[in-house]
Amino acid sequence: MKKIAALLVLAIAVFISSCGGKQGPPPEKMQKLAKLSDTLFPAYQKLRDLQVMQLQAEQTADAWTINKYETGSKQTLRDIVATGYPALKSALTGLSAGWNTSRKNQLNTLLLTQDSCMTTFGDIMAALPDSGSYDDSDLRFQVRMVMADDNSEQNRRFDRASAQLKKLLAEIEPELMNTFSELKPGKRPE
C-alpha cells in the first residue's frame, strides 16, 4: 500500500512538473487524476485495510476460543466488530458510488459475506463472555471447533470472504496502474 501511495505521489509530481510553463494539463488527464485521487485509490486503500482487519479478526477470534485470560486480543476483536468494520464498510459503500454495476455487486457480495463473518465473531464473543464461561468444556469445545475445523461453514465463509476480497483487489490494481501510465505528460509547445 505504501508503494502505491508513493507511486501516486511521484506520478502526480512528475505530471505537474512536466506540464509547467504556459501549457496546462490536458483536461481528460486531470479528470482521470481526479477520479484516481477521489475514489479509486482511497477505495483500494480501504479494501486493503479490510484485508488486514479480516486477518486480525480471525486471529483474535481464534485466540479468544483458546485463552480465557487474553484480554488484549479480546478488546481488539470487540473493537473490530463494534466500530472498525462498520466504519470501513460505510467508507467503502460511499467510495463505490461511482463504480459500475458489476463492481458494486462484487463489493455488496463481499460485504454481505463479511457481515456474516462479523456475526460469527460476535457469536464467539457472546458464547465465551468471561473467564467462567470457559469452565463449560462442552461449550468451549463447540466454540473452539468453529475456528479449528477447516471444513466448518464458518471457515469456508472466511475463505470465501478472503477470495472475494483478493479478486476485487486484483481487478482494481491494473486499473490503478493504467491510470498512472495514462498520466504521461504531453509535449510542451516549442
Backbone as JSON Lines, residues from 0, in Angstrom:
{"i":0,"aa":"M","n":[0.83,-1.17,0.0],"ca":[0.0,0.0,0.0],"c":[0.89,1.24,0.0]}
{"i":1,"aa":"K","n":[1.97,1.22,0.76],"ca":[2.86,2.37,0.8],"c":[3.53,2.58,-0.55]}
{"i":2,"aa":"K","n":[3.81,1.46,-1.27],"ca":[4.42,1.58,-2.58],"c":[3.48,2.29,-3.55]}
{"i":3,"aa":"I","n":[2.21,1.93,-3.49],"ca":[1.24,2.55,-4.39],"c":[1.06,4.02,-4.04]}
{"i":4,"aa":"A","n":[1.03,4.33,-2.75],"ca":[0.9,5.73,-2.33],"c":[2.1,6.54,-2.82]}
{"i":5,"aa":"A","n":[3.3,5.97,-2.68],"ca":[4.5,6.66,-3.14],"c":[4.47,6.82,-4.66]}
{"i":6,"aa":"L","n":[4.0,5.79,-5.35],"ca":[3.9,5.85,-6.8],"c":[2.91,6.92,-7.23]}
{"i":7,"aa":"L","n":[1.8,7.04,-6.52],"ca":[0.8,8.06,-6.83],"c":[1.39,9.46,-6.65]}
{"i":8,"aa":"V","n":[2.08,9.69,-5.55],"ca":[2.69,10.99,-5.29],"c":[3.73,11.3,-6.36]}
{"i":9,"aa":"L","n":[4.55,10.31,-6.71],"ca":[5.57,10.51,-7.74],"c":[4.93,10.81,-9.09]}
{"i":10,"aa":"A","n":[3.89,10.07,-9.45],"ca":[3.21,10.3,-10.74],"c":[2.62,11.7,-10.8]}
{"i":11,"aa":"I","n":[2.01,12.13,-9.73],"ca":[1.43,13.47,-9.69],"c":[2.51,14.54,-9.81]}
{"i":12,"aa":"A","n":[3.62,14.35,-9.08],"ca":[4.71,15.32,-9.12],"c":[5.32,15.41,-10.52]}
{"i":13,"aa":"V","n":[5.57,14.27,-11.14],"ca":[6.15,14.26,-12.49],"c":[5.19,14.89,-13.48]}
{"i":14,"aa":"F","n":[3.93,14.55,-13.35],"ca":[2.91,15.08,-14.25],"c":[2.82,16.59,-14.14]}
{"i":15,"aa":"I","n":[2.74,17.09,-12.94],"ca":[2.6,18.53,-12.73],"c":[3.85,19.27,-13.19]}
{"i":16,"aa":"S","n":[5.04,18.74,-12.86],"ca":[6.27,19.44,-13.24],"c":[6.48,19.44,-14.75]}
{"i":17,"aa":"S","n":[6.08,18.37,-15.42],"ca":[6.29,18.32,-16.87],"c":[5.26,19.12,-17.64]}
{"i":18,"aa":"C","n":[4.17,19.47,-17.02],"ca":[3.13,20.27,-17.69],"c":[3.27,21.74,-17.35]}
{"i":19,"aa":"G","n":[4.4,22.12,-16.81],"ca":[4.61,23.51,-16.4],"c":[4.63,24.45,-17.59]}
{"i":20,"aa":"G","n":[5.0,25.68,-17.35],"ca":[5.04,26.67,-18.41],"c":[3.64,27.17,-18.74]}
{"i":21,"aa":"K","n":[3.44,27.55,-20.0],"ca":[2.17,28.12,-20.41],"c":[1.1,27.07,-20.66]}
{"i":22,"aa":"Q","n":[1.53,25.87,-20.93],"ca":[0.56,24.82,-21.24],"c":[0.05,24.19,-19.95]}
{"i":23,"aa":"G","n":[-1.24,24.16,-19.77],"ca":[-1.83,23.5,-18.62],"c":[-2.03,22.03,-18.92]}
{"i":24,"aa":"P","n":[-2.29,21.24,-17.91],"ca":[-2.51,19.82,-18.14],"c":[-3.78,19.6,-18.95]}
{"i":25,"aa":"P","n":[-3.77,18.61,-19.83],"ca":[-4.97,18.31,-20.62],"c":[-6.13,17.95,-19.69]}
{"i":26,"aa":"P","n":[-7.33,18.45,-19.99],"ca":[-8.48,18.22,-19.11],"c":[-8.8,16.74,-18.88]}
{"i":27,"aa":"E","n":[-8.68,15.92,-19.93],"ca":[-9.02,14.5,-19.76],"c":[-8.05,13.81,-18.8]}
{"i":28,"aa":"K","n":[-6.81,14.23,-18.8],"ca":[-5.85,13.64,-17.86],"c":[-6.14,14.11,-16.44]}
{"i":29,"aa":"M","n":[-6.56,15.34,-16.32],"ca":[-6.9,15.85,-14.98],"c":[-8.14,15.14,-14.44]}
{"i":30,"aa":"Q","n":[-9.09,14.81,-15.32],"ca":[-10.27,14.06,-14.88],"c":[-9.89,12.68,-14.39]}
{"i":31,"aa":"K","n":[-8.98,12.03,-15.1],"ca":[-8.52,10.7,-14.67],"c":[-7.8,10.8,-13.32]}
{"i":32,"aa":"L","n":[-6.99,11.83,-13.18],"ca":[-6.27,12.04,-11.93],"c":[-7.26,12.29,-10.79]}
{"i":33,"aa":"A","n":[-8.28,13.09,-11.06],"ca":[-9.3,13.37,-10.04],"c":[-10.03,12.09,-9.65]}
{"i":34,"aa":"K","n":[-10.37,11.27,-10.64],"ca":[-11.06,10.0,-10.36],"c":[-10.17,9.11,-9.5]}
{"i":35,"aa":"L","n":[-8.9,9.07,-9.86],"ca":[-7.96,8.25,-9.12],"c":[-7.83,8.72,-7.68]}
{"i":36,"aa":"S","n":[-7.65,10.02,-7.51],"ca":[-7.41,10.53,-6.16],"c":[-8.68,10.59,-5.31]}
{"i":37,"aa":"D","n":[-9.84,10.74,-5.95],"ca":[-11.08,10.88,-5.19],"c":[-11.77,9.57,-4.84]}
{"i":38,"aa":"T","n":[-11.67,8.57,-5.7],"ca":[-12.44,7.35,-5.46],"c":[-11.63,6.07,-5.52]}
{"i":39,"aa":"L","n":[-10.95,5.86,-6.63],"ca":[-10.33,4.55,-6.84],"c":[-9.2,4.26,-5.84]}
{"i":40,"aa":"F","n":[-8.28,5.2,-5.69],"ca":[-7.17,4.95,-4.77],"c":[-7.64,4.83,-3.32]}
{"i":41,"aa":"P","n":[-8.5,5.73,-2.82],"ca":[-8.99,5.55,-1.45],"c":[-9.76,4.24,-1.26]}
{"i":42,"aa":"A","n":[-10.54,3.83,-2.28],"ca":[-11.27,2.57,-2.18],"c":[-10.29,1.4,-2.11]}
{"i":43,"aa":"Y","n":[-9.24,1.46,-2.91],"ca":[-8.22,0.41,-2.89],"c":[-7.58,0.34,-1.5]}
{"i":44,"aa":"Q","n":[-7.27,1.49,-0.93],"ca":[-6.68,1.52,0.41],"c":[-7.64,0.93,1.44]}
{"i":45,"aa":"K","n":[-8.91,1.27,1.35],"ca":[-9.9,0.74,2.3],"c":[-10.07,-0.77,2.14]}
{"i":46,"aa":"L","n":[-10.01,-1.26,0.91],"ca":[-10.09,-2.71,0.7],"c":[-8.88,-3.41,1.3]}
{"i":47,"aa":"R","n":[-7.71,-2.78,1.18],"ca":[-6.51,-3.34,1.82],"c":[-6.66,-3.33,3.34]}
{"i":48,"aa":"D","n":[-7.22,-2.25,3.88],"ca":[-7.48,-2.17,5.32],"c":[-8.44,-3.28,5.74]}
{"i":49,"aa":"L","n":[-9.44,-3.54,4.91],"ca":[-10.39,-4.62,5.2],"c":[-9.7,-5.97,5.21]}
{"i":50,"aa":"Q","n":[-8.75,-6.15,4.3],"ca":[-8.0,-7.4,4.24],"c":[-7.21,-7.61,5.54]}
{"i":51,"aa":"V","n":[-6.56,-6.57,6.01],"ca":[-5.8,-6.65,7.26],"c":[-6.75,-6.89,8.43]}
{"i":52,"aa":"M","n":[-7.87,-6.17,8.45],"ca":[-8.84,-6.31,9.53],"c":[-9.42,-7.72,9.58]}
{"i":53,"aa":"Q","n":[-9.69,-8.29,8.43],"ca":[-10.24,-9.64,8.37],"c":[-9.26,-10.65,8.97]}
{"i":54,"aa":"L","n":[-8.0,-10.55,8.59],"ca":[-6.99,-11.46,9.14],"c":[-6.84,-11.27,10.65]}
{"i":55,"aa":"Q","n":[-6.82,-10.03,11.08],"ca":[-6.69,-9.74,12.5],"c":[-7.89,-10.28,13.28]}
{"i":56,"aa":"A","n":[-9.08,-10.13,12.74],"ca":[-10.28,-10.62,13.41],"c":[-10.26,-12.15,13.52]}
{"i":57,"aa":"E","n":[-9.84,-12.82,12.46],"ca":[-9.77,-14.28,12.5],"c":[-8.75,-14.74,13.55]}
{"i":58,"aa":"Q","n":[-7.61,-14.09,13.59],"ca":[-6.58,-14.47,14.56],"c":[-7.03,-14.2,15.99]}
{"i":59,"aa":"T","n":[-7.65,-13.06,16.22],"ca":[-8.07,-12.74,17.58],"c":[-9.26,-13.59,18.01]}
{"i":60,"aa":"A","n":[-10.14,-13.95,17.08],"ca":[-11.25,-14.85,17.41],"c":[-10.71,-16.23,17.78]}
{"i":61,"aa":"D","n":[-9.69,-16.66,17.06],"ca":[-9.06,-17.94,17.37],"c":[-8.45,-17.89,18.76]}
{"i":62,"aa":"A","n":[-7.74,-16.81,19.07],"ca":[-7.15,-16.66,20.4],"c":[-8.23,-16.59,21.47]}
{"i":63,"aa":"W","n":[-9.36,-15.98,21.16],"ca":[-10.47,-15.86,22.1],"c":[-10.95,-17.25,22.53]}
{"i":64,"aa":"T","n":[-10.99,-18.18,21.58],"ca":[-11.51,-19.52,21.89],"c":[-10.53,-20.36,22.69]}
{"i":65,"aa":"I","n":[-9.27,-19.95,22.74],"ca":[-8.24,-20.75,23.4],"c":[-7.92,-20.24,24.8]}
{"i":66,"aa":"N","n":[-7.7,-18.94,24.94],"ca":[-7.13,-18.39,26.16],"c":[-8.13,-17.47,26.86]}
{"i":67,"aa":"K","n":[-8.62,-17.91,27.99],"ca":[-9.62,-17.11,28.7],"c":[-9.03,-15.87,29.37]}
{"i":68,"aa":"Y","n":[-7.71,-15.82,29.51],"ca":[-7.07,-14.69,30.19],"c":[-6.51,-13.64,29.24]}
{"i":69,"aa":"E","n":[-6.56,-13.87,27.95],"ca":[-6.01,-12.94,26.97],"c":[-6.98,-11.79,26.75]}
{"i":70,"aa":"T","n":[-6.72,-10.66,27.39],"ca":[-7.65,-9.53,27.3],"c":[-7.35,-8.6,26.13]}
{"i":71,"aa":"G","n":[-6.1,-8.52,25.73],"ca":[-5.73,-7.61,24.63],"c":[-6.39,-7.98,23.33]}
{"i":72,"aa":"S","n":[-6.3,-9.26,22.95],"ca":[-6.9,-9.67,21.69],"c":[-8.42,-9.63,21.77]}
{"i":73,"aa":"K","n":[-8.96,-9.85,22.96],"ca":[-10.41,-9.79,23.12],"c":[-10.91,-8.37,22.88]}
{"i":74,"aa":"Q","n":[-10.19,-7.39,23.39],"ca":[-10.59,-6.0,23.16],"c":[-10.44,-5.64,21.69]}
{"i":75,"aa":"T","n":[-9.4,-6.15,21.06],"ca":[-9.21,-5.9,19.63],"c":[-10.39,-6.42,18.83]}
{"i":76,"aa":"L","n":[-10.82,-7.64,19.13],"ca":[-11.96,-8.22,18.41],"c":[-13.24,-7.43,18.68]}
{"i":77,"aa":"R","n":[-13.44,-7.03,19.92],"ca":[-14.62,-6.21,20.24],"c":[-14.62,-4.92,19.41]}
{"i":78,"aa":"D","n":[-13.46,-4.28,19.34],"ca":[-13.34,-3.02,18.59],"c":[-13.6,-3.23,17.09]}
{"i":79,"aa":"I","n":[-13.07,-4.31,16.54],"ca":[-13.28,-4.6,15.12],"c":[-14.76,-4.79,14.82]}
{"i":80,"aa":"V","n":[-15.42,-5.63,15.62],"ca":[-16.83,-5.94,15.36],"c":[-17.73,-4.74,15.63]}
{"i":81,"aa":"A","n":[-17.45,-4.0,16.7],"ca":[-18.35,-2.9,17.1],"c":[-18.15,-1.63,16.28]}
{"i":82,"aa":"T","n":[-16.91,-1.26,15.99],"ca":[-16.67,0.03,15.34],"c":[-15.81,-0.04,14.09]}
{"i":83,"aa":"G","n":[-14.76,-0.83,14.11],"ca":[-13.81,-0.86,12.99],"c":[-14.44,-1.3,11.68]}
{"i":84,"aa":"Y","n":[-15.07,-2.47,11.69],"ca":[-15.69,-2.97,10.46],"c":[-16.86,-2.09,10.0]}
{"i":85,"aa":"P","n":[-17.77,-1.69,10.87],"ca":[-18.87,-0.83,10.39],"c":[-18.37,0.47,9.74]}
{"i":86,"aa":"A","n":[-17.34,1.08,10.3],"ca":[-16.79,2.31,9.73],"c":[-16.17,2.05,8.36]}
{"i":87,"aa":"L","n":[-15.44,0.95,8.25],"ca":[-14.81,0.59,6.98],"c":[-15.86,0.26,5.92]}
{"i":88,"aa":"K","n":[-16.89,-0.45,6.33],"ca":[-17.99,-0.8,5.42],"c":[-18.67,0.47,4.9]}
{"i":89,"aa":"S","n":[-18.93,1.4,5.78],"ca":[-19.57,2.66,5.4],"c":[-18.7,3.45,4.43]}
{"i":90,"aa":"A","n":[-17.4,3.5,4.71],"ca":[-16.48,4.22,3.83],"c":[-16.43,3.58,2.44]}
{"i":91,"aa":"L","n":[-16.37,2.26,2.39],"ca":[-16.33,1.57,1.11],"c":[-17.62,1.78,0.31]}
{"i":92,"aa":"T","n":[-18.73,1.74,1.0],"ca":[-20.01,1.96,0.33],"c":[-20.06,3.36,-0.28]}
{"i":93,"aa":"G","n":[-19.58,4.34,0.44],"ca":[-19.55,5.7,-0.08],"c":[-18.59,5.86,-1.25]}
{"i":94,"aa":"L","n":[-17.42,5.25,-1.16],"ca":[-16.43,5.37,-2.22],"c":[-16.85,4.64,-3.5]}
{"i":95,"aa":"S","n":[-17.72,3.66,-3.37],"ca":[-18.12,2.87,-4.53],"c":[-19.29,3.49,-5.3]}
{"i":96,"aa":"A","n":[-19.74,4.65,-4.89],"ca":[-20.91,5.28,-5.52],"c":[-20.75,5.45,-7.03]}
{"i":97,"aa":"G","n":[-19.57,5.74,-7.5],"ca":[-19.35,5.95,-8.93],"c":[-18.91,4.72,-9.69]}
{"i":98,"aa":"W","n":[-18.89,3.57,-9.06],"ca":[-18.44,2.35,-9.71],"c":[-19.51,1.82,-10.66]}
{"i":99,"aa":"N","n":[-19.08,0.97,-11.58],"ca":[-20.05,0.33,-12.47],"c":[-20.84,-0.72,-11.68]}
{"i":100,"aa":"T","n":[-21.95,-1.17,-12.24],"ca":[-22.86,-2.08,-11.55],"c":[-22.18,-3.39,-11.17]}
{"i":101,"aa":"S","n":[-21.36,-3.92,-12.05],"ca":[-20.69,-5.18,-11.78],"c":[-19.77,-5.09,-10.56]}
{"i":102,"aa":"R","n":[-18.98,-4.03,-10.52],"ca":[-18.06,-3.87,-9.39],"c":[-18.81,-3.58,-8.1]}
{"i":103,"aa":"K","n":[-19.9,-2.81,-8.18],"ca":[-20.72,-2.56,-6.99],"c":[-21.31,-3.86,-6.47]}
{"i":104,"aa":"N","n":[-21.76,-4.71,-7.39],"ca":[-22.31,-6.01,-6.98],"c":[-21.25,-6.87,-6.3]}
{"i":105,"aa":"Q","n":[-20.03,-6.83,-6.83],"ca":[-18.93,-7.56,-6.2],"c":[-18.71,-7.07,-4.77]}
{"i":106,"aa":"L","n":[-18.68,-5.75,-4.62],"ca":[-18.47,-5.18,-3.29],"c":[-19.62,-5.56,-2.36]}
{"i":107,"aa":"N","n":[-20.85,-5.47,-2.84],"ca":[-22.0,-5.82,-2.0],"c":[-21.95,-7.28,-1.57]}
{"i":108,"aa":"T","n":[-21.58,-8.17,-2.48],"ca":[-21.45,-9.59,-2.15],"c":[-20.36,-9.79,-1.1]}
{"i":109,"aa":"L","n":[-19.23,-9.11,-1.3],"ca":[-18.14,-9.19,-0.33],"c":[-18.59,-8.69,1.04]}
{"i":110,"aa":"L","n":[-19.27,-7.57,1.08],"ca":[-19.7,-7.01,2.36],"c":[-20.74,-7.89,3.05]}
{"i":111,"aa":"L","n":[-21.61,-8.54,2.29],"ca":[-22.57,-9.48,2.89],"c":[-21.83,-10.66,3.52]}
{"i":112,"aa":"T","n":[-20.82,-11.16,2.83],"ca":[-20.02,-12.26,3.38],"c":[-19.27,-11.79,4.62]}
{"i":113,"aa":"Q","n":[-18.72,-10.58,4.57],"ca":[-18.02,-10.03,5.73],"c":[-18.98,-9.83,6.9]}
{"i":114,"aa":"D","n":[-20.2,-9.37,6.61],"ca":[-21.21,-9.21,7.67],"c":[-21.43,-10.54,8.38]}
{"i":115,"aa":"S","n":[-21.52,-11.6,7.6],"ca":[-21.73,-12.93,8.16],"c":[-20.54,-13.35,9.03]}
{"i":116,"aa":"C","n":[-19.34,-13.02,8.58],"ca":[-18.13,-13.32,9.38],"c":[-18.16,-12.55,10.7]}
{"i":117,"aa":"M","n":[-18.54,-11.28,10.64],"ca":[-18.61,-10.47,11.86],"c":[-19.66,-11.02,12.82]}
{"i":118,"aa":"T","n":[-20.75,-11.54,12.28],"ca":[-21.77,-12.17,13.12],"c":[-21.18,-13.39,13.83]}
{"i":119,"aa":"T","n":[-20.39,-14.17,13.12],"ca":[-19.74,-15.33,13.72],"c":[-18.81,-14.9,14.85]}
{"i":120,"aa":"F","n":[-18.04,-13.84,14.62],"ca":[-17.15,-13.35,15.68],"c":[-17.96,-12.88,16.88]}
{"i":121,"aa":"G","n":[-19.08,-12.22,16.62],"ca":[-19.97,-11.8,17.71],"c":[-20.52,-12.99,18.48]}
{"i":122,"aa":"D","n":[-20.86,-14.06,17.77],"ca":[-21.36,-15.28,18.42],"c":[-20.29,-15.9,19.32]}
{"i":123,"aa":"I","n":[-19.05,-15.88,18.86],"ca":[-17.94,-16.41,19.66],"c":[-17.79,-15.58,20.94]}
{"i":124,"aa":"M","n":[-17.84,-14.27,20.79],"ca":[-17.7,-13.4,21.97],"c":[-18.86,-13.6,22.93]}
{"i":125,"aa":"A","n":[-20.06,-13.8,22.4],"ca":[-21.23,-13.99,23.27],"c":[-21.19,-15.34,23.99]}
{"i":126,"aa":"A","n":[-20.66,-16.36,23.32],"ca":[-20.62,-17.69,23.93],"c":[-19.59,-17.78,25.06]}
{"i":127,"aa":"L","n":[-18.51,-17.04,24.93],"ca":[-17.45,-17.06,25.94],"c":[-17.19,-15.64,26.44]}
{"i":128,"aa":"P","n":[-18.15,-15.06,27.16],"ca":[-18.04,-13.65,27.54],"c":[-17.07,-13.37,28.69]}
{"i":129,"aa":"D","n":[-16.83,-14.37,29.54],"ca":[-15.95,-14.15,30.69],"c":[-15.19,-15.43,31.0]}
{"i":130,"aa":"S","n":[-14.23,-15.34,31.92],"ca":[-13.38,-16.5,32.21],"c":[-14.17,-17.67,32.77]}
{"i":131,"aa":"G","n":[-15.28,-17.42,33.45],"ca":[-16.1,-18.5,33.99],"c":[-16.75,-19.34,32.9]}
{"i":132,"aa":"S","n":[-17.05,-18.74,31.76],"ca":[-17.7,-19.48,30.67],"c":[-16.78,-20.53,30.06]}
{"i":133,"aa":"Y","n":[-15.48,-20.39,30.26],"ca":[-14.53,-21.37,29.73],"c":[-14.55,-22.67,30.54]}
{"i":134,"aa":"D","n":[-15.18,-22.66,31.71],"ca":[-15.24,-23.86,32.55],"c":[-16.18,-24.92,31.99]}
{"i":135,"aa":"D","n":[-17.12,-24.52,31.14],"ca":[-18.03,-25.47,30.49],"c":[-17.29,-26.07,29.3]}
{"i":136,"aa":"S","n":[-16.75,-27.28,29.48],"ca":[-15.9,-27.89,28.45],"c":[-16.66,-28.17,27.15]}
{"i":137,"aa":"D","n":[-17.93,-28.55,27.25],"ca":[-18.7,-28.81,26.03],"c":[-18.87,-27.53,25.21]}
{"i":138,"aa":"L","n":[-19.24,-26.45,25.89],"ca":[-19.41,-25.17,25.21],"c":[-18.09,-24.71,24.6]}
{"i":139,"aa":"R","n":[-17.05,-24.8,25.39],"ca":[-15.73,-24.37,24.91],"c":[-15.3,-25.18,23.69]}
{"i":140,"aa":"F","n":[-15.56,-26.48,23.7],"ca":[-15.21,-27.34,22.57],"c":[-16.0,-26.92,21.32]}
{"i":141,"aa":"Q","n":[-17.3,-26.69,21.48],"ca":[-18.13,-26.3,20.34],"c":[-17.67,-24.98,19.73]}
{"i":142,"aa":"V","n":[-17.37,-24.03,20.59],"ca":[-16.92,-22.73,20.11],"c":[-15.54,-22.85,19.47]}
{"i":143,"aa":"R","n":[-14.69,-23.64,20.07],"ca":[-13.34,-23.83,19.53],"c":[-13.38,-24.46,18.14]}
{"i":144,"aa":"M","n":[-14.31,-25.38,17.93],"ca":[-14.4,-26.07,16.64],"c":[-14.8,-25.11,15.51]}
{"i":145,"aa":"V","n":[-15.48,-24.04,15.85],"ca":[-15.83,-23.05,14.83],"c":[-14.56,-22.54,14.16]}
{"i":146,"aa":"M","n":[-13.53,-22.3,14.95],"ca":[-12.29,-21.76,14.4],"c":[-11.3,-22.85,14.0]}
{"i":147,"aa":"A","n":[-11.34,-24.01,14.65],"ca":[-10.33,-25.03,14.42],"c":[-10.66,-25.94,13.23]}
{"i":148,"aa":"D","n":[-11.93,-26.18,12.97],"ca":[-12.32,-27.09,11.89],"c":[-12.27,-26.37,10.55]}
{"i":149,"aa":"D","n":[-11.31,-26.75,9.72],"ca":[-11.15,-26.1,8.42],"c":[-12.35,-26.29,7.5]}
{"i":150,"aa":"N","n":[-13.14,-27.33,7.76],"ca":[-14.3,-27.62,6.92],"c":[-15.61,-27.07,7.48]}
{"i":151,"aa":"S","n":[-15.53,-26.33,8.56],"ca":[-16.75,-25.77,9.13],"c":[-17.32,-24.71,8.19]}
{"i":152,"aa":"E","n":[-18.61,-24.51,8.28],"ca":[-19.27,-23.49,7.44],"c":[-18.65,-22.12,7.67]}
{"i":153,"aa":"Q","n":[-18.31,-21.83,8.91],"ca":[-17.73,-20.52,9.22],"c":[-16.37,-20.35,8.54]}
{"i":154,"aa":"N","n":[-15.53,-21.38,8.61],"ca":[-14.21,-21.25,7.98],"c":[-14.32,-21.19,6.46]}
{"i":155,"aa":"R","n":[-15.28,-21.9,5.89],"ca":[-15.5,-21.78,4.44],"c":[-15.95,-20.36,4.1]}
{"i":156,"aa":"R","n":[-16.75,-19.77,4.97],"ca":[-17.2,-18.39,4.78],"c":[-16.01,-17.43,4.87]}
{"i":157,"aa":"F","n":[-15.12,-17.66,5.85],"ca":[-13.93,-16.82,5.97],"c":[-13.09,-16.91,4.69]}
{"i":158,"aa":"D","n":[-12.93,-18.14,4.19],"ca":[-12.16,-18.35,2.96],"c":[-12.83,-17.67,1.77]}
{"i":159,"aa":"R","n":[-14.15,-17.76,1.71],"ca":[-14.9,-17.13,0.62],"c":[-14.73,-15.6,0.67]}
{"i":160,"aa":"A","n":[-14.8,-15.04,1.86],"ca":[-14.62,-13.58,2.01],"c":[-13.22,-13.17,1.57]}
{"i":161,"aa":"S","n":[-12.24,-13.96,1.95],"ca":[-10.86,-13.66,1.57],"c":[-10.68,-13.73,0.06]}
{"i":162,"aa":"A","n":[-11.26,-14.76,-0.56],"ca":[-11.15,-14.91,-2.02],"c":[-11.86,-13.77,-2.75]}
{"i":163,"aa":"Q","n":[-13.04,-13.38,-2.27],"ca":[-13.77,-12.27,-2.9],"c":[-12.98,-10.97,-2.8]}
{"i":164,"aa":"L","n":[-12.37,-10.76,-1.66],"ca":[-11.58,-9.55,-1.44],"c":[-10.35,-9.53,-2.34]}
{"i":165,"aa":"K","n":[-9.66,-10.66,-2.42],"ca":[-8.48,-10.74,-3.29],"c":[-8.85,-10.5,-4.75]}
{"i":166,"aa":"K","n":[-9.99,-11.04,-5.18],"ca":[-10.43,-10.87,-6.56],"c":[-10.72,-9.4,-6.86]}
{"i":167,"aa":"L","n":[-11.4,-8.73,-5.96],"ca":[-11.72,-7.32,-6.16],"c":[-10.45,-6.47,-6.19]}
{"i":168,"aa":"L","n":[-9.52,-6.75,-5.29],"ca":[-8.25,-6.02,-5.29],"c":[-7.48,-6.26,-6.59]}
{"i":169,"aa":"A","n":[-7.49,-7.51,-7.05],"ca":[-6.78,-7.85,-8.29],"c":[-7.38,-7.15,-9.5]}
{"i":170,"aa":"E","n":[-8.67,-6.86,-9.47],"ca":[-9.3,-6.15,-10.58],"c":[-9.01,-4.65,-10.52]}
{"i":171,"aa":"I","n":[-8.86,-4.11,-9.34],"ca":[-8.63,-2.67,-9.2],"c":[-7.17,-2.3,-9.47]}
{"i":172,"aa":"E","n":[-6.23,-3.17,-9.08],"ca":[-4.81,-2.86,-9.24],"c":[-4.43,-2.49,-10.68]}
{"i":173,"aa":"P","n":[-4.82,-3.28,-11.68],"ca":[-4.44,-2.89,-13.05],"c":[-5.05,-1.55,-13.47]}
{"i":174,"aa":"E","n":[-6.25,-1.28,-13.01],"ca":[-6.88,0.0,-13.33],"c":[-6.08,1.16,-12.73]}
{"i":175,"aa":"L","n":[-5.58,0.96,-11.52],"ca":[-4.72,1.99,-10.91],"c":[-3.46,2.18,-11.74]}
{"i":176,"aa":"M","n":[-2.83,1.08,-12.12],"ca":[-1.59,1.16,-12.89],"c":[-1.84,1.78,-14.27]}
{"i":177,"aa":"N","n":[-2.96,1.43,-14.9],"ca":[-3.29,2.03,-16.2],"c":[-3.5,3.53,-16.08]}
{"i":178,"aa":"T","n":[-4.11,3.95,-15.0],"ca":[-4.33,5.38,-14.79],"c":[-2.99,6.09,-14.66]}
{"i":179,"aa":"F","n":[-2.04,5.46,-13.96],"ca":[-0.71,6.06,-13.85],"c":[-0.06,6.18,-15.23]}
{"i":180,"aa":"S","n":[-0.14,5.12,-16.03],"ca":[0.53,5.15,-17.33],"c":[-0.15,6.14,-18.28]}
{"i":181,"aa":"E","n":[-1.46,6.36,-18.13],"ca":[-2.16,7.32,-18.97],"c":[-1.86,8.76,-18.57]}
{"i":182,"aa":"L","n":[-1.28,8.96,-17.41],"ca":[-0.98,10.32,-16.95],"c":[0.36,10.83,-17.44]}
{"i":183,"aa":"K","n":[0.93,10.15,-18.44],"ca":[2.18,10.64,-19.01],"c":[1.94,12.02,-19.6]}
{"i":184,"aa":"P","n":[2.82,12.93,-19.32],"ca":[2.59,14.3,-19.78],"c":[2.71,14.43,-21.3]}
{"i":185,"aa":"G","n":[1.97,15.38,-21.84],"ca":[2.07,15.69,-23.27],"c":[3.29,16.54,-23.53]}
{"i":186,"aa":"K","n":[3.57,16.73,-24.79],"ca":[4.73,17.57,-25.15],"c":[4.38,19.03,-24.94]}
{"i":187,"aa":"R","n":[5.35,19.76,-24.46],"ca":[5.17,21.2,-24.3],"c":[5.41,21.89,-25.65]}
{"i":188,"aa":"P","n":[4.74,22.98,-25.85],"ca":[4.98,23.7,-27.12],"c":[6.41,24.22,-27.18]}
{"i":189,"aa":"E","n":[6.95,24.21,-28.36],"ca":[8.34,24.66,-28.57],"c":[8.42,26.16,-28.52]}
